Amino acid sequence: MRIALTLVIGIHGIIHLLGFLKAFGLSEFNSISLPISKPLGLIWLLTFILFTSSTILLIVRSDYWWITGFTGVIISQYLILNNWSDAKFGTILNLIILISTLIAYSTFSFNNKIKDETTKMLESADTTNKKVLLEPMVSDLPTVVNKWLLNSRAIGKEVIHNVYLEQDLQMLMTPEQKDWKNAKAKQYFTTKPPAFNWSVNLKMNPFLDMVGRDKFENGQGEMTIKMLSLFSIVNAQNNEKVNQATLQRYLAEIVWFPSAAISPYITWESIDKHSAKATMEYNRTKGSGVFHFDENGHFKKFVAMRYKDVNDAEPTKWTVTAIKTEERNGIIIPVELEAEWQLENGNWTWLKLIITNIEYNVK
C-alpha cells in the first residue's frame, strides 16, 4: 500500500514538473492545451516540490509526509480547476492522495495522543524508592507465590517501578473468524500507581489497518479501536465493567514484572500448593483472579471471571496461558502466551502473543 501510494504521488509530482517546463518553454506538455504563464509555472514547480518531498518522506517512512502531501493536493487542485478541460482527471489522483493524507494525519494524532499519555503516566509514577526485593519482604505471601518470586529470580534484584515492552500478536476479532490477523503492540506499565497504556496496530488486509489503545489509570479503564485511525469501532470508558476488566488485565500481566506481587493494592490467598488467588483493589475498582504455577514455581496460567463486553450481564471465564518461558533482563517470565474466553459453545482462543522486547525501570 505504501509503495503504491509513493508511486502515485511521485508520478503526480512529475506531471506538475512538466507544467513548469512548459511555462518556461523548456518542454512541450501537450496534455495541457492552454498556455501556462511563468508565474503560474512557478506554482506548478512548487507543487512538484511538495509532492516530491512527500515521496521522499514516504520512502524514509517519516510520519510527517502528510503535511507536504496535503498542501500539494490543495495547490494541485487549484491548477486543475484552471485547466479543467484538460486536467480534470487529475482530481482522481488528488482524491486518492487527500484521503491518504487524512488517514496519515489521524494516525499521527492518535500516536501523539498515546505518546502524551505515556509520558504523563511515567512522569507521575513514584520511582524514588529504589529498593532491592529481599526474601523477608515476601515472607508473608503464600508459599507458591514466594516460590514463584524466588524461581523467577526477582528476589535480589531492584523492585520494578515501570516497564516498556513490545509484542508480536496474532488476533481473532470474532469467534467466527478463521484467519489470524497479525499485529504489533507496545505497552508501558507503572507500579506506583498501577497503570498501563497499550497500543496496537492490526493489519486486517493489505488496504485496511486498525489501531487500538487500552488504558488503565487512576483505577479506571478505557478501550479504543479505530479503523484507519479515523472511525471509532470501540470507545468504552467511564464504565465499571471496563474498569474492572482492565484492572484484571493489569493483575494478570504482573507476571512480566513479578516484584509487583508485593504491591499494597494486591492481596493474596493460598488455594493449594500450585495456585493462589490475587485480589487487586485500587481507587474503588476491584477485581481478582487465580494464578497457577508449575512444579518449578513458574507461571502456568491466570484464570478470572472477567467482562468480555460492556453489554454483558455476567462476566466470562478468561484464561491466559503461558506457552513459553525465558529469562529476560535476569528475570524469568512467560514470553509466549495465549488468551481465551470460555463461551457457551466452547473455548475461544482469540490471542497469541510473543514478547519481542522488554525493559525495566526505563525512567
VOBA-1610 file (N, C-alpha, C; in pm, whole numbers, padded with zeros to 5 digits, always signed):
BEGIN
Met+00083-00120+00000Met+00000+00000+00000Met+00087+00126+00000Arg+00189+00129+00084Arg+00279+00244+00091Arg+00354+00261-00042Ile+00397+00148-00101Ile+00470+00155-00228Ile+00381+00213-00338Ala+00256+00164-00344Ala+00163+00213-00446Ala+00137+00362-00428Leu+00117+00404-00303Leu+00092+00546-00277Leu+00214+00630-00313Thr+00332+00579-00282Thr+00455+00652-00316Thr+00466+00672-00467Leu+00433+00568-00544Leu+00438+00579-00690Leu+00335+00680-00742Val+00215+00676-00686Val+00110+00769-00729Val+00153+00914-00706Ile+00204+00942-00585Ile+00245+01079-00554Ile+00364+01120-00639Gly+00459+01029-00658Gly+00577+01060-00739Gly+00541+01093-00882Ile+00456+01011-00943Ile+00414+01034-01082Ile+00333+01164-01092His+00245+01186-00994His+00165+01308-00993His+00256+01431-00985Gly+00362+01419-00907Gly+00457+01530-00896Gly+00528+01557-01027Ile+00569+01452-01097Ile+00639+01468-01225Ile+00550+01537-01328Ile+00420+01505-01325Ile+00327+01571-01417Ile+00327+01722-01393His+00334+01762-01266His+00337+01905-01235His+00469+01969-01279Leu+00577+01891-01277Leu+00704+01944-01327Leu+00694+01977-01475Leu+00619+01897-01550Leu+00601+01923-01694Leu+00529+02055-01717Gly+00435+02088-01626Gly+00367+02216-01637Gly+00463+02332-01620Phe+00558+02318-01528Phe+00660+02422-01509Phe+00748+02434-01634Leu+00790+02321-01688Leu+00877+02323-01806Leu+00807+02387-01926Lys+00676+02361-01940Lys+00601+02422-02050Lys+00594+02573-02033Ala+00572+02619-01909Ala+00559+02763-01884Ala+00686+02838-01924Phe+00800+02775-01910Phe+00927+02841-01939Phe+00985+02797-02075Gly+00902+02728-02153Gly+00943+02689-02287Gly+01054+02587-02291Leu+01068+02509-02184Leu+01175+02409-02177Leu+01131+02273-02230Ser+01000+02255-02242Ser+00949+02126-02290Ser+00804+02144-02334Glu+00761+02058-02425Glu+00621+02057-02465Glu+00540+01977-02363Phe+00419+02022-02337Phe+00329+01949-02248Phe+00192+01953-02315Asn+00174+01865-02413Asn+00056+01871-02499Asn-00073+01833-02427Ser-00061+01770-02311Ser-00182+01734-02236Ser-00257+01859-02189Ile-00185+01969-02173Ile-00247+02097-02138Ile-00243+02184-02263Ser-00363+02210-02321Ser-00368+02284-02447Ser-00351+02434-02427Leu-00395+02486-02314Leu-00385+02629-02288Leu-00243+02666-02250Pro-00201+02788-02284Pro-00067+02831-02242Pro-00060+02849-02090Ile+00059+02831-02035Ile+00082+02847-01891Ile+00177+02964-01872Ser+00134+03063-01797Ser+00218+03180-01772Ser+00334+03141-01680Lys+00439+03223-01684Lys+00555+03193-01599Lys+00522+03200-01449Pro+00444+03300-01402Pro+00407+03298-01259Pro+00331+03172-01221Leu+00240+03129-01311Leu+00166+03005-01283Leu+00259+02884-01293Gly+00357+02894-01382Gly+00455+02786-01394Gly+00532+02765-01265Leu+00559+02874-01193Leu+00628+02861-01064Leu+00541+02787-00962Ile+00409+02805-00974Ile+00318+02731-00885Ile+00319+02583-00921Trp+00327+02552-01051Trp+00342+02412-01093Trp+00471+02353-01034Leu+00578+02433-01035Leu+00705+02387-00978Leu+00694+02364-00829Leu+00626+02457-00759Leu+00607+02442-00615Leu+00532+02313-00583Thr+00430+02284-00662Thr+00352+02162-00641Thr+00438+02038-00663Phe+00522+02043-00766Phe+00617+01932-00790Phe+00708+01913-00669Ile+00759+02022-00614Ile+00849+02013-00498Ile+00776+01953-00378Leu+00651+01995-00356Leu+00573+01943-00243Leu+00548+01793-00258Phe+00506+01750-00377Phe+00480+01607-00398Phe+00610+01526-00393Thr+00718+01582-00444Thr+00847+01512-00437Thr+00892+01498-00293Ser+00870+01602-00213Ser+00904+01595-00071Ser+00824+01486-00002Ser+00694+01478-00034Ser+00610+01373+00024Ser+00660+01234-00016Thr+00700+01221-00142Thr+00752+01093-00190Thr+00876+01051-00113Ile+00968+01145-00095Ile+01091+01115-00021Ile+01059+01081+00125Leu+00969+01157+00186Leu+00932+01132+00326Leu+00864+00996+00342Leu+00786+00957+00242Leu+00725+00824+00245Leu+00831+00715+00235Ile+00929+00736+00148Ile+01035+00636+00129Ile+01113+00616+00259Val+01141+00725+00330Val+01217+00714+00456Val+01126+00688+00575Arg+00996+00666+00548Arg+00896+00632+00650Arg+00882+00741+00757Ser+00883+00864+00713Ser+00860+00976+00804Ser+00711+00987+00836Asp+00679+01026+00959Asp+00539+01045+00999Asp+00482+01178+00951Tyr+00565+01260+00886Tyr+00523+01396+00852Tyr+00495+01416+00703Trp+00493+01309+00625Trp+00475+01322+00481Trp+00341+01385+00446Trp+00241+01366+00533Trp+00106+01414+00504Trp+00099+01567+00497Ile+00193+01637+00562Ile+00189+01784+00562Ile+00212+01837+00421Thr+00322+01793+00359Thr+00350+01838+00222Thr+00252+01777+00123Gly+00206+01656+00152Gly+00109+01592+00063Gly-00023+01667+00059Phe-00073+01705+00177Phe-00200+01778+00184Phe-00188+01915+00116Thr-00077+01985+00145Thr-00056+02116+00083Thr-00047+02104-00069Gly+00024+02001-00115Gly+00036+01978-00258Gly-00098+01953-00325Val-00186+01877-00257Val-00318+01848-00313Val-00399+01977-00331Ile-00396+02065-00231Ile-00473+02189-00239Ile-00427+02274-00358Ile-00294+02290-00371Ile-00242+02372-00481Ile-00266+02303-00616Ser-00248+02172-00618Ser-00269+02096-00742Ser-00413+02110-00791Gln-00507+02102-00697Gln-00647+02112-00738Gln-00680+02252-00792Tyr-00614+02353-00738Tyr-00630+02489-00792Tyr-00582+02493-00938Leu-00468+02430-00964Leu-00416+02426-01101Leu-00508+02348-01194Ile-00564+02240-01143Ile-00655+02158-01224Ile-00781+02237-01259Leu-00834+02312-01162Leu-00953+02392-01189Leu-00927+02499-01294Asn-00803+02547-01299Asn-00766+02647-01400Asn-00749+02584-01538Asn-00734+02454-01543Asn-00718+02382-01671Asn-00812+02262-01673Trp-00937+02285-01633Trp-01030+02176-01607Trp-01051+02085-01728Ser-01068+02141-01844Ser-01099+02058-01961Ser-00988+01959-01993Asp-00864+01998-01966Asp-00750+01910-01996Asp-00706+01826-01876Ala-00725+01880-01755Ala-00660+01819-01637Ala-00758+01762-01536Lys-00888+01755-01570Lys-00988+01716-01470Lys-00964+01578-01411Phe-00904+01486-01489Phe-00882+01351-01437Phe-00775+01348-01327Gly-00697+01455-01317Gly-00602+01464-01206Gly-00669+01474-01071Thr-00799+01511-01072Thr-00876+01518-00947Thr-00883+01381-00881Ile-00887+01276-00961Ile-00893+01140-00905Ile-00767+01112-00823Leu-00651+01147-00879Leu-00526+01127-00805Leu-00523+01214-00679Asn-00574+01337-00691Asn-00577+01424-00574Asn-00667+01369-00464Leu-00779+01308-00504Leu-00868+01247-00404Leu-00799+01131-00333Ile-00728+01049-00410Ile-00654+00937-00350Ile-00551+00988-00250Ile-00476+01090-00292Ile-00372+01145-00204Ile-00435+01214-00084Leu-00547+01286-00105Leu-00614+01356+00004Leu-00662+01259+00111Ile-00728+01152+00068Ile-00777+01052+00165Ile-00660+00991+00241Ser-00552+00964+00170Ser-00433+00905+00234Ser-00373+01000+00336Thr-00371+01131+00304Thr-00315+01228+00399Thr-00404+01240+00523Leu-00535+01231+00506Leu-00626+01238+00621Leu-00606+01118+00713Ile-00589+01000+00653Ile-00562+00880+00733Ile-00429+00894+00805Ala-00327+00943+00732Ala-00194+00960+00792Ala-00198+01060+00906Tyr-00274+01169+00887Tyr-00286+01269+00994Tyr-00355+01210+01117Ser-00461+01131+01094Ser-00532+01069+01206Ser-00442+00973+01281Thr-00362+00896+01208Thr-00266+00805+01271Thr-00163+00883+01350Phe-00113+00991+01291Phe-00016+01078+01358Phe-00074+01134+01488Ser-00198+01182+01483Ser-00263+01239+01602Ser-00287+01132+01708Phe-00329+01012+01663Phe-00354+00901+01756Phe-00225+00862+01827Asn-00117+00850+01752Asn+00012+00812+01811Asn+00064+00920+01905Asn+00043+01047+01870Asn+00085+01156+01957Asn+00007+01157+02087Lys-00122+01125+02078Lys-00204+01117+02198Lys-00151+01010+02292Ile-00117+00894+02236Ile-00062+00785+02317Ile+00072+00825+02377Lys+00155+00893+02297Lys+00285+00939+02346Lys+00268+01034+02463Asp+00174+01127+02452Asp+00148+01222+02562Asp+00097+01149+02686Glu+00007+01052+02665Glu-00047+00977+02778Glu+00062+00899+02851Thr+00147+00832+02776Thr+00251+00751+02840Thr+00355+00840+02908Thr+00386+00954+02848Thr+00481+01047+02911Thr+00428+01094+03045Lys+00301+01134+03049Lys+00240+01181+03174Lys+00231+01067+03276Met+00201+00947+03227Met+00191+00832+03316Met+00325+00802+03382Leu+00431+00804+03304Leu+00565+00776+03358Leu+00611+00888+03450Glu+00580+01012+03415Glu+00623+01125+03498Glu+00551+01128+03632Ser+00427+01079+03636Ser+00351+01081+03761Ser+00382+00962+03851Ala+00457+00866+03801Ala+00488+00746+03880Ala+00597+00775+03983Asp+00588+00707+04096Asp+00686+00720+04203Asp+00800+00622+04178Thr+00918+00674+04151Thr+01036+00590+04127Thr+01148+00623+04225Thr+01113+00691+04334Thr+01218+00740+04425Thr+01274+00629+04514Asn+01190+00533+04550Asn+01234+00429+04644Asn+01294+00312+04566Lys+01421+00322+04534Lys+01487+00220+04452Lys+01544+00110+04542Lys+01455+00028+04593Lys+01496-00077+04685Lys+01509-00211+04612Val+01582-00301+04674Val+01602-00436+04621Val+01500-00528+04687Leu+01441-00617+04608Leu+01346-00714+04662Leu+01421-00822+04739Leu+01392-00833+04869Leu+01460-00929+04956Leu+01360-01033+05007Glu+01411-01148+05049Glu+01325-01257+05093Glu+01233-01218+05208Pro+01278-01142+05310Pro+01186-01104+05417Pro+01066-01024+05367Met+01078-00958+05254Met+00969-00876+05201Met+00858-00961+05141Val+00884-01089+05115Val+00784-01177+05054Val+00745-01291+05147Ser+00791-01287+05270Ser+00769-01399+05362Ser+00622-01417+05399Asp+00543-01310+05392Asp+00401-01320+05428Asp+00313-01366+05312Leu+00369-01380+05195Leu+00292-01423+05079Leu+00271-01574+05083Pro+00169-01626+05013Pro+00151-01772+05005Pro+00279-01840+04955Thr+00300-01961+05001Thr+00423-02034+04969Thr+00445-02044+04818Val+00339-02068+04743Val+00354-02085+04598Val+00394-01953+04531Val+00346-01841+04584Val+00384-01710+04530Val+00529-01680+04566Asn+00564-01714+04690Asn+00703-01698+04735Asn+00798-01777+04645Lys+00757-01900+04614Lys+00839-01986+04528Lys+00851-01926+04388Trp+00742-01871+04338Trp+00744-01807+04206Trp+00842-01690+04202Leu+00837-01604+04302Leu+00926-01489+04305Leu+01072-01532+04317Leu+01097-01638+04393Leu+01233-01688+04409Leu+01284-01750+04279Asn+01203-01837+04219Asn+01247-01908+04099Asn+01244-01822+03973Ser+01170-01713+03977Ser+01173-01619+03864Ser+01295-01528+03871Arg+01369-01539+03982Arg+01491-01461+04006Arg+01464-01312+04027Ala+01341-01282+04071Ala+01308-01143+04103Ala+01370-01101+04235Ile+01385-01197+04327Ile+01444-01167+04458Ile+01594-01141+04441Gly+01638-01034+04504Gly+01777-00994+04492Gly+01800-00889+04384Lys+01692-00854+04315Lys+01702-00750+04211Lys+01617-00630+04250Glu+01646-00518+04186Glu+01573-00394+04216Glu+01424-00410+04187Val+01342-00360+04277Val+01197-00361+04257Val+01164-00283+04130Ile+01076-00338+04049Ile+01043-00278+03919Ile+00937-00170+03938His+00968-00049+03890His+00876+00064+03901His+00799+00088+03771Asn+00863+00062+03659Asn+00794+00078+03531Asn+00851-00020+03429Val+00775-00043+03325Val+00809-00144+03224Val+00774-00090+03086Tyr+00858-00122+02989Tyr+00825-00099+02848Tyr+00844-00232+02776Leu+00746-00270+02696Leu+00759-00395+02621Leu+00698-00383+02483Glu+00742-00472+02395Glu+00691-00480+02258Glu+00643-00622+02234Gln+00536-00634+02156Gln+00474-00764+02134Gln+00445-00786+01986Asp+00461-00910+01942Asp+00406-00956+01814Asp+00281-01036+01847Leu+00172-01005+01778Leu+00044-01066+01812Leu-00018-01133+01691Gln-00101-01233+01720Gln-00197-01286+01625Gln-00332-01279+01693Met-00432-01226+01621Met-00561-01199+01684Met-00676-01247+01597Leu-00784-01287+01664Leu-00912-01312+01601Leu-01012-01214+01660Met-01083-01142+01576Met-01175-01039+01624Met-01310-01096+01666Thr-01349-01210+01608Thr-01476-01274+01642Thr-01455-01425+01648Pro-01542-01498+01720Pro-01529-01645+01723Pro-01545-01709+01586Glu-01615-01642+01495Glu-01638-01699+01362Glu-01518-01681+01270Gln-01433-01587+01301Gln-01318-01557+01215Gln-01220-01675+01215Lys-01171-01711+01097Lys-01081-01825+01084Lys-00936-01783+01063Asp-00915-01674+00993Asp-00779-01631+00960Asp-00724-01541+01069Trp-00608-01579+01123Trp-00543-01498+01224Trp-00487-01372+01160Lys-00506-01260+01227Lys-00455-01132+01179Lys-00331-01092+01260Asn-00228-01050+01190Asn-00104-01011+01257Asn-00112-00868+01309Ala-00047-00846+01421Ala-00047-00713+01482Ala+00082-00694+01560Lys+00114-00569+01585Lys+00227-00533+01670Lys+00177-00437+01777Ala+00231-00452+01898Ala+00184-00369+02008Ala+00300-00321+02093Lys+00278-00208+02159Lys+00371-00153+02256Lys+00295-00126+02385Gln+00363-00143+02497Gln+00293-00126+02624Gln+00387-00070+02730Tyr+00334+00022+02808Tyr+00404+00077+02924Tyr+00325+00042+03050Phe+00398+00012+03157Phe+00338-00010+03288Phe+00406+00080+03391Thr+00332+00117+03494Thr+00391+00169+03618Thr+00328+00091+03733Thr+00400+00082+03842Thr+00350+00007+03958Thr+00308+00096+04074Lys+00359+00217+04079Lys+00323+00312+04185Lys+00295+00448+04123Pro+00169+00473+04085Pro+00048+00392+04098Pro+00039+00286+03987Pro-00050+00187+04005Pro-00066+00086+03900Pro-00134+00146+03776Ala-00071+00130+03662Ala-00126+00185+03538Ala-00061+00115+03419Phe-00131+00114+03306Phe-00070+00069+03182Phe-00131+00143+03064Asn-00056+00147+02956Asn-00103+00203+02829Asn-00054+00112+02719Trp-00147+00051+02649Trp-00116-00050+02546Trp-00171-00002+02412Ser-00086+00004+02311Ser-00131+00046+02178Ser-00098-00063+02078Val-00188-00083+01982Val-00173-00193+01887Val-00205-00143+01746Asn-00135-00200+01649Asn-00162-00175+01507Asn-00190-00309+01443Leu-00313-00326+01397Leu-00360-00454+01344Leu-00386-00441+01194Lys-00325-00528+01116Lys-00344-00526+00970Lys-00451-00628+00934Met-00570-00577+00898Met-00680-00665+00860Met-00659-00722+00721Asn-00608-00640+00629Asn-00576-00682+00493Asn-00479-00578+00435Pro-00431-00596+00311Pro-00332-00501+00257Pro-00380-00356+00251Phe-00513-00335+00257Phe-00567-00200+00242Phe-00630-00145+00369Leu-00644-00228+00471Leu-00719-00186+00590Leu-00640-00214+00717Asp-00607-00108+00788Asp-00540-00119+00918Asp-00637-00074+01027Met-00619-00132+01144Met-00694-00089+01262Met-00594-00059+01373Val-00624+00043+01450Val-00540+00077+01565Val-00625+00070+01690Gly-00559+00042+01801Gly-00632+00034+01927Gly-00546+00079+02042Arg-00613+00115+02150Arg-00543+00155+02271Arg-00626+00114+02392Asp-00565+00034+02480Asp-00624+00003+02610Asp-00545+00076+02716Lys-00616+00125+02816Lys-00552+00209+02916Lys-00613+00180+03053Phe-00527+00174+03155Phe-00572+00165+03294Phe-00496+00269+03373Glu-00568+00360+03436Glu-00505+00468+03510Glu-00604+00522+03612Asn-00555+00549+03733Asn-00640+00601+03841Asn-00758+00509+03871Gly-00738+00379+03849Gly-00845+00283+03877Gly-00951+00277+03769Gln-00931+00347+03658Gln-01029+00350+03551Gln-00968+00298+03421Gly-01053+00233+03342Gly-01006+00174+03218Gly-01069+00239+03096Glu-00999+00230+02985Glu-01050+00275+02856Glu-01010+00174+02749Met-01100+00151+02654Met-01071+00064+02541Met-01114+00135+02413Thr-01020+00152+02319Thr-01048+00223+02194Thr-00997+00141+02076Ile-01081+00126+01974Ile-01040+00065+01848Ile-01089+00155+01735Lys-00999+00187+01641Lys-01035+00271+01528Lys-00995+00205+01397Met-01080+00216+01298Met-01049+00169+01164Met-00984+00282+01086Leu-00867+00252+01028Leu-00790+00351+00952Leu-00757+00474+01036Ser-00756+00457+01169Ser-00728+00565+01264Ser-00835+00673+01262Leu-00939+00656+01180Leu-01041+00760+01162Leu-01172+00728+01231Phe-01221+00606+01211Phe-01357+00572+01251Phe-01356+00484+01376Ser-01419+00532+01481Ser-01422+00459+01608Ser-01514+00338+01596Ile-01461+00221+01628Ile-01539+00098+01632Ile-01574+00065+01776Val-01477+00085+01865Val-01498+00065+02009Val-01445+00188+02081Asn-01524+00240+02173Asn-01480+00351+02257Asn-01548+00336+02392Ala-01492+00249+02475Ala-01552+00216+02604Ala-01473+00282+02717Gln-01542+00360+02800Gln-01480+00426+02914Gln-01589+00468+03011Asn-01547+00516+03128Asn-01642+00559+03231Asn-01746+00451+03259Asn-01697+00328+03272Asn-01785+00213+03290Asn-01722+00118+03392Glu-01800+00075+03490Glu-01746-00011+03596Glu-01696-00144+03543Lys-01762-00197+03440Lys-01718-00325+03383Lys-01584-00309+03312Val-01568-00200+03240Val-01440-00173+03174Val-01331-00150+03278Asn-01363-00076+03383Asn-01266-00051+03490Asn-01217-00182+03550Gln-01311-00272+03582Gln-01272-00399+03643Gln-01195-00487+03544Ala-01239-00490+03418Ala-01172-00574+03318Ala-01029-00530+03295Thr-01005-00399+03288Thr-00869-00351+03265Thr-00783-00370+03389Leu-00843-00359+03508Leu-00769-00388+03631Leu-00727-00534+03634Gln-00817-00625+03596Gln-00782-00767+03594Gln-00675-00796+03491Arg-00677-00723+03382Arg-00570-00740+03283Arg-00436-00699+03344Tyr-00433-00585+03411Tyr-00310-00541+03478Tyr-00263-00650+03575Leu-00356-00703+03653Leu-00321-00806+03751Leu-00260-00928+03684Ala-00319-00973+03574Ala-00266-01090+03503Ala-00126-01063+03450Glu-00100-00939+03408Glu+00025-00909+03339Glu+00140-00875+03433Ile+00117-00881+03565Ile+00231-00863+03656Ile+00328-00980+03646Val+00290-01085+03575Val+00384-01197+03554Val+00506-01151+03476Trp+00496-01035+03407Trp+00611-00980+03335Trp+00699-00893+03424Phe+00649-00855+03540Phe+00728-00779+03638Phe+00689-00828+03778Pro+00741-00946+03815Pro+00695-01018+03934Pro+00702-00941+04065Ser+00794-00846+04079Ser+00806-00776+04207Ser+00680-00697+04240Ala+00592-00674+04142Ala+00465-00605+04169Ala+00375-00688+04259Ala+00407-00815+04278Ala+00326-00901+04365Ala+00322-00853+04509Ile+00421-00774+04550Ile+00425-00725+04689Ile+00355-00590+04703Ser+00294-00541+04596Ser+00229-00410+04599Ser+00116-00409+04702Pro+00097-00297+04772Pro-00005-00291+04878Pro-00147-00304+04827Tyr-00171-00280+04699Tyr-00306-00289+04645Tyr-00341-00432+04601Ile-00248-00526+04618Ile-00273-00667+04584Ile-00266-00751+04711Thr-00370-00829+04736Thr-00370-00923+04848Thr-00377-01066+04793Trp-00313-01157+04865Trp-00300-01295+04819Trp-00368-01390+04916Glu-00422-01498+04858Glu-00487-01603+04936Glu-00445-01738+04879Ser-00386-01822+04963Ser-00340-01952+04916Ser-00458-02043+04885Ile-00450-02116+04774Ile-00553-02214+04738Ile-00499-02355+04756Asp-00387-02386+04693Asp-00319-02513+04713Asp-00172-02491+04680Lys-00095-02599+04670Lys+00049-02584+04652Lys+00087-02534+04513His-00010-02527+04422His+00020-02481+04286His-00058-02356+04245Ser-00140-02301+04333Ser-00221-02186+04293Ser-00252-02095+04410Ala-00277-01970+04377Ala-00312-01869+04477Ala-00403-01765+04412Lys-00497-01715+04491Lys-00588-01612+04442Lys-00533-01475+04476Ala-00534-01387+04379Ala-00490-01248+04399Ala-00610-01156+04381Thr-00625-01064+04473Thr-00730-00962+04464Thr-00665-00825+04461Met-00700-00748+04362Met-00643-00614+04346Met-00754-00512+04364Glu-00726-00410+04444Glu-00822-00303+04465Glu-00748-00170+04460Tyr-00797-00082+04373Tyr-00731+00048+04360Tyr-00834+00153+04318Asn-00840+00258+04395Asn-00928+00372+04366Asn-01071+00327+04337Arg-01124+00242+04426Arg-01263+00195+04424Arg-01292+00095+04312Thr-01191+00048+04243Thr-01209-00059+04144Thr-01143-00185+04197Lys-01216-00296+04188Lys-01168-00421+04249Lys-01189-00537+04153Gly-01091-00627+04150Gly-01101-00746+04068Gly-01007-00853+04120Ser-01029-00976+04077Ser-00946-01086+04127Ser-00924-01189+04018Gly-00834-01281+04046Gly-00805-01391+03956Gly-00715-01490+04026Val-00703-01608+03968Val-00623-01715+04028Val-00500-01739+03942Phe-00383-01733+04006Phe-00256-01764+03940Phe-00224-01911+03964His-00190-01981+03857His-00149-02121+03865His-00002-02132+03826Phe+00072-02218+03898Phe+00215-02233+03875Phe+00248-02381+03858Asp+00359-02409+03786Asp+00400-02548+03767Asp+00488-02594+03882Glu+00542-02716+03870Glu+00623-02774+03977Glu+00748-02692+04006Asn+00798-02622+03905Asn+00919-02542+03923Asn+00891-02401+03974Gly+00764-02372+04000Gly+00730-02240+04050Gly+00717-02135+03942His+00713-02177+03816His+00697-02081+03706His+00549-02063+03674Phe+00515-01944+03629Phe+00376-01913+03596Phe+00324-02008+03488Lys+00204-02059+03512Lys+00141-02153+03419Lys+00019-02090+03350Lys-00072-02035+03431Lys-00189-01968+03374Lys-00256-01879+03478Phe-00336-01787+03427Phe-00415-01697+03511Phe-00560-01713+03468Val-00649-01731+03565Val-00790-01752+03536Val-00873-01651+03615Ala-00965-01586+03546Ala-01051-01487+03613Ala-01188-01486+03547Met-01287-01445+03624Met-01419-01415+03569Met-01416-01267+03532Arg-01421-01241+03402Arg-01394-01105+03351Arg-01499-01067+03247Tyr-01538-00942+03247Tyr-01634-00895+03148Tyr-01568-00885+03010Lys-01629-00953+02914Lys-01578-00951+02777Lys-01628-00829+02701Asp-01744-00779+02741Asp-01808-00669+02671Asp-01888-00587+02772Val-01901-00457+02747Val-01974-00371+02841Val-02122-00407+02846Asn-02172-00476+02744Asn-02313-00512+02741Asn-02342-00647+02805Asp-02237-00719+02847Asp-02257-00849+02909Asp-02316-00834+03049Ala-02417-00916+03078Ala-02479-00911+03211Ala-02391-00979+03315Glu-02318-01082+03273Glu-02233-01158+03364Glu-02092-01169+03306Pro-01992-01180+03394Pro-01855-01199+03344Pro-01835-01338+03285Thr-01732-01351+03203Thr-01699-01476+03134Thr-01563-01525+03182Lys-01548-01657+03187Lys-01419-01713+03227Lys-01313-01677+03124Trp-01205-01619+03173Trp-01095-01570+03088Trp-00967-01634+03136Thr-00893-01695+03045Thr-00771-01766+03082Thr-00654-01718+02997Val-00545-01687+03065Val-00419-01652+02998Val-00319-01762+03030Thr-00268-01829+02929Thr-00181-01946+02947Thr-00042-01919+02894Ala+00058-01955+02973Ala+00198-01942+02929Ala+00233-02058+02837Ile+00287-02027+02720Ile+00330-02128+02624Ile+00480-02150+02632Lys+00554-02043+02655Lys+00700-02050+02661Lys+00751-01951+02765Thr+00851-01995+02841Thr+00910-01913+02947Thr+01059-01898+02922Glu+01110-01775+02936Glu+01251-01748+02915Glu+01300-01643+03015Glu+01433-01633+03023Glu+01493-01529+03106Glu+01511-01403+03022Arg+01462-01292+03074Arg+01479-01162+03011Arg+01524-01062+03117Asn+01635-00995+03091Asn+01690-00897+03186Asn+01712-00959+03325Gly+01749-01086+03325Gly+01780-01153+03450Gly+01660-01208+03524Ile+01539-01192+03469Ile+01417-01240+03534Ile+01346-01337+03441Ile+01300-01448+03496Ile+01232-01550+03416Ile+01084-01514+03407Ile+01037-01496+03285Ile+00899-01454+03262Ile+00840-01534+03145Pro+00707-01540+03134Pro+00646-01600+03015Pro+00662-01506+02896Val+00714-01557+02786Val+00737-01472+02668Val+00643-01508+02552Glu+00578-01623+02562Glu+00473-01658+02466Glu+00350-01700+02544Leu+00236-01639+02511Leu+00113-01665+02584Leu-00005-01673+02488Glu-00112-01734+02536Glu-00238-01735+02464Glu-00350-01695+02559Ala-00451-01628+02506Ala-00566-01587+02587Ala-00693-01644+02525Glu-00783-01690+02610Glu-00907-01748+02559Glu-01025-01711+02649Trp-01142-01709+02587Trp-01269-01693+02658Trp-01342-01827+02656Gln-01405-01861+02767Gln-01485-01983+02772Gln-01630-01946+02739Leu-01668-01965+02613Leu-01801-01931+02567Leu-01896-02050+02583Glu-02024-02025+02563Glu-02123-02131+02581Glu-02102-02246+02483Asn-02054-02215+02365Asn-02034-02319+02263Asn-01890-02368+02255Gly-01810-02337+02358Gly-01673-02386+02362Gly-01572-02275+02386Asn-01448-02315+02408Asn-01343-02218+02434Asn-01301-02148+02304Trp-01278-02019+02315Trp-01238-01938+02200Trp-01102-01874+02229Thr-00996-01931+02167Thr-00864-01870+02177Thr-00857-01758+02075Trp-00842-01636+02124Trp-00851-01520+02035Trp-00719-01443+02024Leu-00621-01478+02109Leu-00496-01401+02110Leu-00377-01493+02129Lys-00275-01474+02045Lys-00145-01537+02062Lys-00042-01426+02068Leu+00043-01430+02167Leu+00130-01316+02198Leu+00273-01360+02219Ile+00367-01284+02163Ile+00510-01307+02184Ile+00573-01176+02229Ile+00646-01181+02340Ile+00721-01065+02387Ile+00851-01058+02307Thr+00868-00954+02229Thr+00990-00939+02149Thr+01094-00851+02217Asn+01050-00768+02310Asn+01143-00680+02382Asn+01078-00637+02512Ile+01156-00634+02619Ile+01105-00586+02747Ile+01218-00516+02821Glu+01186-00401+02879Glu+01283-00321+02952Glu+01222-00279+03085Tyr+01305-00282+03191Tyr+01258-00245+03324Tyr+01320-00113+03369Asn+01239-00040+03450Asn+01285+00087+03508Asn+01347+00176+03401Val+01265+00205+03300Val+01314+00281+03185Val+01326+00429+03213Lys+01263+00476+03319Lys+01271+00618+03351Lys+01257+00639+03500
//
